Amino acid sequence: MESSPHILVVDDHRDIRDLLARYLAKHEFRVSTAEDAAAARRVIKDAAIDLVVLDIMMPGEDGLALCRHLRATGDLPVILLTAMGEETDRVVGLEIGADDYITKPFNPRELLARIKAVLRRAHSMPPRFEAVGEGRVRFGRWVLDLDRRELIDEDGVAIPLSTGEFRLLAIFLERPATVLSREQLLDLTRGRDAAPFDRSVDNQVSRLRRKIERDPKSPELIKTVWGAGYTFVGEVERS
């Protein structure tokens, strides 16, 4: 039991916390609970948590703010609990790095399946060199402003990035000199919304190369590893 994954359930409703804790423990997970973001931070600090099930709508610091903090400071997988019909929250949650979401009311069996799927993906991912969350990251002749989500050239001119391009670039900067397969990039950028055989990664890489490479046809930063995926070979420096 000690080697089983440790799940943290964060929800301000005690009945939901207790229900999920009993259900997950029945399926041989170790479970901790927290009623708000402050309590969750204490648990994460004191225990080795493998995944967080996180309610968005909480008093005080909400789930989106806590998810943003977790993504900026580490690799801890997060599944969001969202209210039915709150599509904006789900989109924002995925954009800031949540691994998956499930809407209330939900079937505990479905949540269990999503937890297992996210844990499998997380264990197959190469580790991040450094979390990219705030401030600026310098690479080559570029600076990526993480707060404004802007790409700035050597003359100080801001180059607009789409949400997909920003997320893809941030992933490459977190894992320089690491070969990432198309499947891994899809998981990291789109999670469960990725479709089988989705070629959007190739299109995103092509668009990103047109913005950051001196010669997109002969890239110096994002290299193709034939039969394996892509790797970022530029030197990365936090400002």
Steps between C-alpha positions, in 0.01 A plus 500: 500500500787735581623488138156579355443850358411770750201712391407836651130593475437874539136605532317729741206256518569242770260243356687499167838477674387211717329316213807520275737412783307182579461405135866553407621323815279205405694486171834491684601865473638692791282809550535834676234772499495878533209741531669796330814613317686593819448154647598343167829693496581367847429140397709532183787646702494220759414194287608342172185552292472332159185672368255769609124486442414868528165677516496833315228677699636550851487799737818704523768380260312307233606183321626679190738714706631194686537308172700789354729494805549123479583516132747787552686316775501136392363206303223389737208373286165675553145392415247781535146458629282749313135599519274383221493756219804700618686455171711812552645359822586174328677679214692727736593201715646313203682812381676546834608137507233276652536143374129424478159601632171340594166674545275478804297294562732218399521123527788402734589218257561757227721706729692185596559424131623856438733485801657178372537644147664821623738307726601276207571806284690674779724198559583478129605865472865607516570729797501876460836674521336791677141609547404787271246712681588865556753760393701477181689224322779582255598272213708589198404850387160478666339568838170338598305718745297243695281751680391679182532191279706702253796404286750789482776524240849647539370846406235490773211444258222275630392219268145370561457131585181299489405305813614177334834648391565640847427169671714306253794739538472491881510119491815501287665754734416281801664196340797613289717234339221245553336307217122535528277279289192636326283305745679655798467849355129441440452384858690800634325758284147364462454215749188294446379736224767359268363271231675182384741562211462874558753684280445839664838473675679502165301805394572680828870422475506633144329823602729541802807445285386775262503739796820405685736348241722706272434242229194285576605252231831445679406539869767563762279491811224241451648195331309209351613159624382273222279220624502639855365856515657837573769641728588855604877547472534870587657618824235606754565766765262639761507880528 
